[in-house]
Amino acid sequence: MAARSPNHAALGWAIRQLRSQRELSQEEFGYRVGLHRNQVGSLERGEQNVTIELVFRIGNALELPLGDVFALYDVRRGAG
């Protein structure tokens, strides 16, 4: 399945980069966020529409302010 939009793809890319930097497997990250490993993959490919609640859980799981997540998203989208 293709990404829903360039925005979804950029957010998924940012999440994957930050997860990888923290050396978290998709399984461990999913456990922290409350998603199955397969759902994490779908999220990182930009296939899922993300709720604000999920964004908060992602920030908590990465131990980052949401601004840091969105700053990397902006870089990918060419806004940073």
N, C-alpha and C positions, 0 to 999 in steps of 0.2 A: 504494500500500500504506500502511496506517495504522501508526502507531508500535506497537511491541510492547506497551508499557506506559507509564504516566506517568513511570516512572523512566527508561526508554529515551528518551522524548521530552525530558525535562529535561536529561539528559546530552548528547544531540544538540544541543539549544539552546545549552548552555554551550560546547560545542566550536565551534559556528558563531560565537558571539559573540567568543570568544577568537581564532579564526582571522581574523575580519573586523577586529578591533582591530589585529592585526599586519599587516593589508593583504596577507594571503596568499590567492591564488586557491585554489580547490579543487584545481586541477591541481598547484600548487606544494606545497600542504599534503600532498596524496596522495603526491607524490614523496618528501617528507620522512618520511612515516609508512610508506610501502610499500604504498599502496593506489591503485587506479585512481580517477580523478576521479568516476566514477559511484558507486563504493563510498563515497567521502567524502560525497556527497549522501545516500546511503542511511543512513549513520551519523548525519549531522546531522538527518535526519528521524526518527531513533529506530527505524529498521527493523532494525538489526543488533544482535545480541547481542555485546557487546564482551568480549573476553578480557582478562585482566590484562596479558598481554604487549602487547596493542594499547594499553591505557591507558598503559603505560610509554612506548611509542613516541609517543603523542599528547603527553604531557608534554614529552618531549625535543624534538619537532618545534615545539612552542609555546614552548620554552625557559622553562618554568614548572615549579615544584614541583607535584606532583599535588594537594596540598592546595588550591592556587589554583583548579585545575580543578573540584574537588569543592565548593569554597566557592561558586562561581557556580552549580553544580548545586543546592546547598542553597537558594540564593536563589530559583531557579525553582520548586523543590518547596515553597517556603513555610516552610522550616526555618531560614532565615537572617535 
